[in-house]
């Protein structure tokens, strides 16, 4: 009986102490007007500065009439753009070259609608212009796009390729790709597809401080942005007023909201959100995995070119919602702010398609601090001690079990 008793004691001890409980969180907000089984909670702007990355410390707890704690399952819904892409297989008919142009003809036998082309070239570094034409009979060719730039850079500092070309829906039986080049572009493949984008819901934020510096010694334009408080950011749009052709590397960086006293930080405090290119031939909108920050830095590599004229910069983030299931009457709270909390995994994640689509949003109360920062630090230490105790007990029981097996 000794082995089962030890096991049960371990499970009871660890389940009680080694999970983040209601009192382990620093902040709570009342959830009001819970009337249905399913509701959505739209996370407010001022919520993010006190949460962990990827919202791992977010919970919904309820207190019922018997003062028992209920944990409410939920799914995090990110209302970002949703992109679907259907690739079409087009038959390569022929290849030819004439007067510095390389021609590649394709047959669209199923007459599928096309609005995107992605190229594969067996080159490491290139900067080329391409055009695309369409025809129903291979006699009369109509222009779809002209002189679009595709580039590839591979060196010790960067490795990037930009070979996708978007255009309006086109429905031709034949397509002809033209690559302007004095040398063989090492064409490998061309992927035609139809791309459909369902726009998400975004919040645009006010930029409190904006500072643009042109550094001739490094051939860089550096833009520093500061928001009033840390917010959830997933999109940066640069509105560039320069009316000449350009394409330049850009690096968007940020300081994580958990880094304190960033006013005294040097460049080592910054992390990269995304690398890319600003170009006169596309919208300079950069989408990336959501970050929580209020300090951004944008570096544009001008090389030997004159600096670009920046009109303004838009900072935004897609809306995050919690879709939650409530099964019994209780006083419910959104709680957050815990260093020990991990991302929860609820069963409803496997049945997401059964969640109703039109959910009533809950009203969220004002933020209430449940523990002071000092108490929170003490709580972290206490919980760390309990985790260590759990580990020691687990090792002890494991060793005892091994000894019993060896004795048999």
ZAROZA-351465 format. One record per residue (C-alpha): residue number from 1; x, z, y. Coordinates in Angstrom, 3 decimals. Example, Ala and Ser with C-alpha at 12.3 -4.5 7.8 and 13.67 -1.06 7.14 Angstrom:
<site 1,<12.300,7.800,-4.500>>;
<site 2,<13.670,7.140,-1.060>>;
//
This chain:
<site 1,<0.000,0.000,0.000>>;
<site 2,<2.952,0.497,2.287>>;
<site 3,<3.446,-3.223,2.972>>;
<site 4,<-0.183,-4.007,4.028>>;
<site 5,<-0.342,-0.884,6.203>>;
<site 6,<2.857,-1.830,8.030>>;
<site 7,<1.588,-5.355,8.540>>;
<site 8,<-1.750,-4.206,9.918>>;
<site 9,<-0.064,-1.745,12.279>>;
<site 10,<2.169,-4.509,13.586>>;
<site 11,<-0.733,-6.881,14.163>>;
<site 12,<-2.803,-4.240,15.929>>;
<site 13,<0.102,-3.113,18.087>>;
<site 14,<1.198,-6.582,19.113>>;
<site 15,<-2.293,-7.935,19.690>>;
<site 16,<-3.001,-5.023,22.002>>;
<site 17,<0.214,-5.056,24.000>>;
<site 18,<1.728,-8.498,23.645>>;
<site 19,<-1.063,-10.517,25.279>>;
<site 20,<-1.715,-10.750,29.011>>;
<site 21,<-4.738,-8.552,29.743>>;
<site 22,<-6.995,-8.407,32.793>>;
<site 23,<-4.872,-5.699,34.403>>;
<site 24,<-1.671,-7.725,33.968>>;
<site 25,<-2.621,-10.202,36.700>>;
<site 26,<-1.968,-9.721,40.381>>;
<site 27,<-5.017,-11.415,41.936>>;
<site 28,<-8.678,-11.961,41.226>>;
<site 29,<-11.593,-13.812,42.794>>;
<site 30,<-15.218,-13.217,41.885>>;
<site 31,<-17.090,-16.163,40.392>>;
<site 32,<-20.610,-16.157,41.786>>;
<site 33,<-23.910,-17.674,40.623>>;
<site 34,<-23.071,-18.022,36.938>>;
<site 35,<-26.434,-19.215,35.642>>;
<site 36,<-25.693,-21.913,33.038>>;
<site 37,<-23.582,-22.151,29.936>>;
<site 38,<-21.233,-24.663,31.578>>;
<site 39,<-19.873,-24.584,35.125>>;
<site 40,<-16.925,-26.011,37.009>>;
<site 41,<-14.551,-24.158,39.320>>;
<site 42,<-12.846,-26.241,42.026>>;
<site 43,<-9.505,-24.584,42.698>>;
<site 44,<-9.018,-23.839,46.425>>;
<site 45,<-5.938,-24.776,48.444>>;
<site 46,<-4.718,-21.222,49.060>>;
<site 47,<-4.809,-20.458,45.343>>;
<site 48,<-1.688,-22.405,44.347>>;
<site 49,<0.994,-20.451,46.200>>;
<site 50,<0.483,-17.446,43.908>>;
<site 51,<0.348,-19.196,40.542>>;
<site 52,<2.907,-20.357,38.025>>;
<site 53,<3.950,-23.935,37.510>>;
<site 54,<1.356,-25.932,35.570>>;
<site 55,<-1.154,-23.105,36.210>>;
<site 56,<-0.072,-21.283,33.046>>;
<site 57,<-1.228,-17.903,34.373>>;
<site 58,<-4.832,-18.846,35.181>>;
<site 59,<-7.589,-17.046,33.280>>;
<site 60,<-11.320,-16.412,33.558>>;
<site 61,<-12.356,-12.899,32.525>>;
<site 62,<-15.749,-11.246,32.451>>;
<site 63,<-16.764,-7.567,32.399>>;
<site 64,<-20.056,-6.981,30.568>>;
<site 65,<-22.501,-4.058,30.926>>;
<site 66,<-20.504,-2.046,28.359>>;
<site 67,<-17.322,-2.563,30.379>>;
<site 68,<-15.888,-4.780,27.644>>;
<site 69,<-13.619,-7.651,28.655>>;
<site 70,<-14.597,-11.235,27.826>>;
<site 71,<-12.139,-14.118,28.050>>;
<site 72,<-13.849,-17.373,28.995>>;
<site 73,<-12.502,-20.647,27.526>>;
<site 74,<-11.935,-23.528,29.920>>;
<site 75,<-10.337,-26.948,30.239>>;
<site 76,<-8.224,-27.943,33.225>>;
<site 77,<-9.439,-31.280,34.589>>;
<site 78,<-7.055,-33.180,36.842>>;
<site 79,<-9.018,-35.621,39.003>>;
<site 80,<-6.115,-38.044,39.368>>;
<site 81,<-6.387,-41.831,39.236>>;
<site 82,<-7.307,-43.045,35.763>>;
<site 83,<-5.626,-46.256,34.712>>;
<site 84,<-6.519,-48.379,31.720>>;
<site 85,<-4.546,-51.438,30.754>>;
<site 86,<-5.378,-54.119,28.222>>;
<site 87,<-2.392,-56.258,27.310>>;
<site 88,<-3.054,-59.928,26.606>>;
<site 89,<-0.804,-61.892,24.288>>;
<site 90,<-0.116,-65.305,25.825>>;
<site 91,<1.714,-68.003,23.939>>;
<site 92,<4.946,-69.238,25.514>>;
<site 93,<4.655,-73.028,25.568>>;
<site 94,<7.890,-74.223,27.145>>;
<site 95,<10.873,-73.340,29.307>>;
<site 96,<12.714,-75.572,31.766>>;
<site 97,<14.926,-75.474,34.830>>;
<site 98,<15.135,-77.654,37.957>>;
<site 99,<16.875,-77.237,41.334>>;
<site 100,<17.607,-73.521,41.024>>;
<site 101,<14.225,-72.629,39.540>>;
<site 102,<13.499,-71.535,35.986>>;
<site 103,<10.012,-72.371,34.704>>;
<site 104,<8.088,-70.662,31.881>>;
<site 105,<4.619,-71.870,30.877>>;
<site 106,<2.073,-69.795,28.934>>;
<site 107,<-1.299,-70.506,27.353>>;
<site 108,<-4.214,-68.107,27.829>>;
<site 109,<-6.323,-69.507,24.989>>;
<site 110,<-8.902,-66.679,25.081>>;
<site 111,<-9.360,-67.113,28.869>>;
<site 112,<-8.892,-63.393,29.459>>;
<site 113,<-8.769,-62.090,33.035>>;
<site 114,<-5.210,-61.256,34.120>>;
<site 115,<-4.092,-59.178,37.120>>;
<site 116,<-0.650,-57.870,36.173>>;
<site 117,<2.605,-59.334,34.876>>;
<site 118,<5.562,-57.354,33.548>>;
<site 119,<8.879,-59.103,32.899>>;
<site 120,<11.766,-58.329,30.583>>;
<site 121,<15.174,-59.765,31.491>>;
<site 122,<18.421,-59.195,29.613>>;
<site 123,<20.224,-58.312,32.845>>;
<site 124,<21.400,-54.952,34.156>>;
<site 125,<21.635,-55.623,37.891>>;
<site 126,<19.522,-58.281,39.564>>;
<site 127,<17.516,-59.049,42.683>>;
<site 128,<15.317,-62.110,42.167>>;
<site 129,<12.242,-63.796,43.616>>;
<site 130,<9.439,-64.892,41.297>>;
<site 131,<6.207,-66.847,41.721>>;
<site 132,<3.187,-67.242,39.461>>;
<site 133,<0.840,-70.221,39.267>>;
<site 134,<-2.338,-70.977,37.341>>;
<site 135,<-3.913,-74.162,36.012>>;
<site 136,<-6.781,-75.288,33.812>>;
<site 137,<-5.135,-78.553,32.684>>;
<site 138,<-1.354,-78.181,33.421>>;
<site 139,<-1.677,-80.973,36.008>>;
<site 140,<-2.871,-79.176,39.091>>;
<site 141,<-1.158,-75.832,39.662>>;
<site 142,<-2.590,-73.225,42.067>>;
<site 143,<-0.522,-70.436,43.569>>;
<site 144,<-1.329,-66.848,42.490>>;
<site 145,<1.681,-65.037,43.988>>;
<site 146,<4.730,-66.379,45.803>>;
<site 147,<8.275,-65.075,46.187>>;
<site 148,<7.698,-61.581,44.831>>;
<site 149,<10.887,-59.584,44.432>>;
<site 150,<11.915,-58.030,41.123>>;
<site 151,<14.995,-55.816,40.906>>;
<site 152,<17.124,-53.882,38.481>>;
<site 153,<19.870,-51.375,39.288>>;
<site 154,<22.069,-49.708,36.693>>;
<site 155,<25.127,-47.694,37.651>>;
<site 156,<26.432,-44.138,37.483>>;
<site 157,<24.001,-43.000,40.192>>;
<site 158,<20.724,-44.693,39.272>>;
<site 159,<18.968,-46.607,36.528>>;
<site 160,<15.773,-48.285,37.683>>;
<site 161,<13.902,-51.533,37.073>>;
<site 162,<10.983,-52.897,39.056>>;
<site 163,<9.637,-55.934,37.256>>;
<site 164,<5.867,-55.461,37.453>>;
<site 165,<3.818,-57.776,39.638>>;
<site 166,<0.215,-57.083,40.505>>;
<site 167,<-2.267,-59.625,41.865>>;
<site 168,<-5.988,-60.320,42.151>>;
<site 169,<-7.956,-61.082,38.992>>;
<site 170,<-7.006,-64.542,37.701>>;
<site 171,<-8.696,-66.524,34.930>>;
<site 172,<-6.757,-69.685,34.053>>;
<site 173,<-6.107,-71.372,30.753>>;
<site 174,<-2.440,-71.818,31.660>>;
<site 175,<0.018,-69.743,33.680>>;
<site 176,<3.435,-70.790,34.942>>;
<site 177,<6.137,-68.309,35.908>>;
<site 178,<8.848,-69.499,38.312>>;
<site 179,<12.080,-67.504,38.729>>;
<site 180,<14.319,-68.601,41.594>>;
<site 181,<17.921,-68.144,40.464>>;
<site 182,<21.202,-70.022,40.547>>;
<site 183,<22.088,-68.570,37.157>>;
<site 184,<20.180,-68.081,33.927>>;
<site 185,<17.955,-64.974,34.459>>;
<site 186,<18.162,-64.182,30.730>>;
<site 187,<14.403,-64.244,30.300>>;
<site 188,<13.319,-62.163,27.288>>;
<site 189,<9.573,-61.671,27.499>>;
<site 190,<6.541,-61.634,29.777>>;
<site 191,<3.601,-59.276,29.286>>;
<site 192,<0.280,-60.215,30.855>>;
<site 193,<-2.432,-57.605,31.198>>;
<site 194,<-5.568,-56.555,32.990>>;
<site 195,<-5.194,-53.260,34.793>>;
<site 196,<-8.247,-51.238,35.829>>;
<site 197,<-7.868,-48.210,38.107>>;
<site 198,<-10.603,-45.639,38.620>>;
<site 199,<-9.639,-43.801,41.778>>;
<site 200,<-9.353,-40.046,41.585>>;
<site 201,<-10.290,-37.395,44.143>>;
<site 202,<-7.481,-36.290,46.453>>;
<site 203,<-7.027,-33.726,49.195>>;
<site 204,<-4.862,-34.801,52.145>>;
<site 205,<-2.882,-32.044,53.862>>;
<site 206,<-1.735,-31.541,57.425>>;
<site 207,<2.019,-31.684,57.932>>;
<site 208,<3.013,-28.791,60.192>>;
<site 209,<6.626,-29.805,60.890>>;
<site 210,<8.082,-33.325,60.704>>;
<site 211,<11.738,-34.049,61.351>>;
<site 212,<13.345,-37.500,60.959>>;
<site 213,<17.120,-37.870,61.077>>;
<site 214,<19.105,-41.122,60.938>>;
<site 215,<22.592,-40.548,59.540>>;
<site 216,<24.881,-43.532,60.233>>;
<site 217,<27.807,-41.859,58.451>>;
<site 218,<25.914,-41.932,55.126>>;
<site 219,<23.578,-44.859,55.923>>;
<site 220,<20.571,-42.655,55.196>>;
<site 221,<17.275,-41.818,56.818>>;
<site 222,<16.308,-38.220,56.035>>;
<site 223,<12.777,-36.970,56.615>>;
<site 224,<11.980,-33.281,56.254>>;
<site 225,<8.374,-32.148,55.978>>;
<site 226,<6.919,-28.674,55.982>>;
<site 227,<3.348,-27.620,55.241>>;
<site 228,<1.793,-24.403,56.451>>;
<site 229,<1.699,-22.945,52.918>>;
<site 230,<2.533,-24.041,49.372>>;
<site 231,<-0.022,-26.553,48.105>>;
<site 232,<-0.534,-28.708,45.034>>;
<site 233,<1.108,-32.094,45.811>>;
<site 234,<1.056,-35.202,43.636>>;
<site 235,<1.202,-38.119,46.078>>;
<site 236,<3.374,-39.155,49.035>>;
<site 237,<2.557,-42.249,51.076>>;
<site 238,<5.047,-43.676,53.573>>;
<site 239,<3.481,-45.777,56.325>>;
<site 240,<6.338,-48.025,57.456>>;
<site 241,<5.971,-50.089,60.626>>;
<site 242,<9.029,-52.358,60.195>>;
<site 243,<7.869,-55.985,60.129>>;
<site 244,<10.841,-57.485,58.247>>;
<site 245,<11.464,-57.741,54.500>>;
<site 246,<13.095,-54.700,52.919>>;
<site 247,<13.609,-52.924,49.626>>;
<site 248,<15.567,-49.672,49.523>>;
<site 249,<16.057,-46.739,47.155>>;
<site 250,<14.124,-43.589,48.030>>;
<site 251,<14.367,-40.076,46.642>>;
<site 252,<11.555,-37.553,47.198>>;
<site 253,<12.594,-33.917,46.756>>;
<site 254,<10.943,-30.537,47.116>>;
<site 255,<11.604,-26.809,46.972>>;
<site 256,<9.524,-25.021,44.358>>;
<site 257,<7.101,-22.472,45.801>>;
<site 258,<8.695,-19.711,43.723>>;
<site 259,<12.027,-20.088,45.548>>;
<site 260,<12.019,-17.400,48.218>>;
<site 261,<13.531,-17.639,51.711>>;
<site 262,<14.011,-21.399,51.488>>;
<site 263,<14.904,-21.505,55.198>>;
<site 264,<18.422,-20.517,54.150>>;
<site 265,<18.592,-22.889,51.183>>;
<site 266,<21.068,-25.725,51.001>>;
<site 267,<20.539,-28.970,49.089>>;
<site 268,<20.933,-27.128,45.786>>;
<site 269,<17.467,-25.620,46.248>>;
<site 270,<15.796,-29.029,46.144>>;
<site 271,<14.439,-30.620,42.978>>;
<site 272,<13.554,-34.288,42.528>>;
<site 273,<9.856,-35.148,42.392>>;
<site 274,<10.375,-38.912,42.013>>;
<site 275,<12.891,-41.710,42.559>>;
<site 276,<11.826,-45.206,43.514>>;
<site 277,<12.017,-47.958,46.096>>;
<site 278,<10.281,-48.551,49.406>>;
<site 279,<9.433,-52.215,49.769>>;
<site 280,<7.770,-54.559,52.227>>;
<site 281,<5.982,-56.203,49.290>>;
<site 282,<3.993,-53.233,47.979>>;
<site 283,<2.186,-50.143,49.125>>;
<site 284,<4.708,-47.369,49.512>>;
<site 285,<2.612,-44.805,47.678>>;
<site 286,<4.410,-42.584,45.183>>;
<site 287,<2.472,-40.679,42.536>>;
<site 288,<4.199,-38.037,40.464>>;
<site 289,<3.543,-35.001,38.301>>;
<site 290,<1.940,-32.288,40.424>>;
<site 291,<4.239,-29.809,42.157>>;
<site 292,<3.521,-26.691,44.217>>;
<site 293,<5.536,-26.645,47.421>>;
<site 294,<5.438,-26.647,51.197>>;
<site 295,<8.955,-27.987,51.793>>;
<site 296,<9.717,-31.670,51.152>>;
<site 297,<12.663,-33.950,51.826>>;
<site 298,<12.640,-37.768,51.655>>;
<site 299,<15.923,-39.694,51.546>>;
<site 300,<15.948,-43.459,52.160>>;
<site 301,<19.193,-45.314,51.387>>;
<site 302,<19.631,-47.909,54.136>>;
<site 303,<23.020,-49.161,52.926>>;
<site 304,<24.209,-51.713,55.547>>;
<site 305,<20.711,-52.376,56.927>>;
<site 306,<19.091,-51.107,60.081>>;
<site 307,<16.935,-48.008,59.529>>;
<site 308,<13.237,-48.468,58.911>>;
<site 309,<10.612,-47.429,61.425>>;
<site 310,<8.361,-44.759,59.871>>;
<site 311,<4.912,-44.446,61.439>>;
<site 312,<3.794,-41.390,59.510>>;
<site 313,<3.758,-39.823,56.058>>;
<site 314,<0.675,-38.738,54.143>>;
<site 315,<0.923,-35.802,51.737>>;
<site 316,<-1.875,-35.234,49.236>>;
<site 317,<-2.715,-33.839,45.822>>;
<site 318,<-5.435,-34.589,43.325>>;
<site 319,<-8.185,-32.020,42.884>>;
<site 320,<-7.966,-29.657,39.912>>;
<site 321,<-11.123,-28.289,38.295>>;
<site 322,<-11.728,-25.784,35.521>>;
<site 323,<-14.628,-26.678,33.228>>;
<site 324,<-15.644,-23.373,31.663>>;
<site 325,<-18.147,-22.138,29.075>>;
<site 326,<-20.050,-18.896,29.719>>;
<site 327,<-21.912,-17.405,26.748>>;
<site 328,<-23.226,-14.023,27.932>>;
<site 329,<-24.168,-12.111,31.098>>;
<site 330,<-21.237,-10.446,32.827>>;
<site 331,<-19.383,-10.122,36.105>>;
<site 332,<-16.873,-12.974,35.993>>;
<site 333,<-13.527,-13.346,37.764>>;
<site 334,<-10.860,-15.998,38.193>>;
<site 335,<-7.544,-14.153,37.767>>;
<site 336,<-3.965,-15.365,38.257>>;
<site 337,<-0.460,-14.270,39.131>>;
<site 338,<1.404,-13.092,36.010>>;
<site 339,<5.019,-13.753,35.087>>;
<site 340,<4.402,-13.116,31.391>>;
<site 341,<1.283,-15.242,30.938>>;
<site 342,<1.546,-18.403,28.843>>;
<site 343,<-0.705,-21.460,28.732>>;
<site 344,<-3.792,-20.643,26.668>>;
<site 345,<-5.190,-22.932,23.990>>;
<site 346,<-8.949,-22.854,23.519>>;
<site 347,<-11.081,-24.523,20.860>>;
<site 348,<-13.134,-26.427,23.431>>;
<site 349,<-10.108,-28.642,24.073>>;
<site 350,<-10.886,-30.354,20.749>>;
<site 351,<-14.510,-30.937,21.761>>;
<site 352,<-13.962,-32.084,25.333>>;
<site 353,<-16.241,-35.077,24.848>>;
<site 354,<-19.168,-32.712,24.273>>;
<site 355,<-18.834,-30.960,27.636>>;
<site 356,<-21.635,-32.012,30.019>>;
<site 357,<-20.509,-34.347,32.799>>;
<site 358,<-22.610,-33.039,35.694>>;
<site 359,<-21.530,-29.430,36.027>>;
<site 360,<-22.675,-27.072,38.780>>;
<site 361,<-19.712,-25.713,40.779>>;
<site 362,<-19.384,-21.953,41.092>>;
<site 363,<-18.846,-20.259,44.417>>;
<site 364,<-15.482,-18.501,44.545>>;
<site 365,<-15.099,-15.141,46.284>>;
<site 366,<-12.268,-13.944,48.471>>;
<site 367,<-8.919,-13.127,46.928>>;
<site 368,<-8.398,-9.479,45.959>>;
<site 369,<-4.954,-8.084,45.090>>;
<site 370,<-5.183,-6.037,41.905>>;
<site 371,<-1.610,-4.671,41.990>>;
<site 372,<1.064,-4.402,44.639>>;
<site 373,<4.257,-6.458,44.265>>;
<site 374,<6.151,-3.292,43.318>>;
<site 375,<3.589,-2.368,40.682>>;
<site 376,<3.690,-5.930,39.427>>;
<site 377,<7.474,-5.766,38.960>>;
<site 378,<7.123,-2.419,37.165>>;
<site 379,<4.398,-3.923,34.975>>;
<site 380,<6.666,-6.819,34.045>>;
<site 381,<9.378,-4.379,32.990>>;
<site 382,<6.884,-2.289,31.007>>;
<site 383,<5.550,-5.360,29.242>>;
<site 384,<9.088,-6.561,28.559>>;
<site 385,<9.805,-3.201,26.936>>;
<site 386,<6.703,-3.575,24.773>>;
<site 387,<7.774,-7.077,23.741>>;
<site 388,<11.135,-5.627,22.677>>;
<site 389,<9.384,-2.891,20.695>>;
<site 390,<7.207,-5.554,19.013>>;
<site 391,<10.337,-7.443,18.070>>;
<site 392,<12.049,-4.375,16.646>>;
<site 393,<8.981,-3.510,14.560>>;
<site 394,<8.734,-7.086,13.289>>;
<site 395,<12.405,-7.111,12.273>>;
<site 396,<12.108,-3.694,10.617>>;
<site 397,<9.058,-4.683,8.571>>;
<site 398,<10.638,-8.015,7.659>>;
<site 399,<13.790,-6.275,6.450>>;
<site 400,<11.753,-3.728,4.485>>;
<site 401,<9.789,-6.515,2.841>>;
<site 402,<12.972,-8.351,1.842>>;
<site 403,<14.380,-5.132,0.320>>;
<site 404,<11.203,-4.576,-1.696>>;
<site 405,<11.343,-8.161,-3.022>>;
<site 406,<15.034,-7.796,-3.976>>;
<site 407,<14.366,-4.483,-5.741>>;
<site 408,<11.716,-6.166,-7.917>>;
//
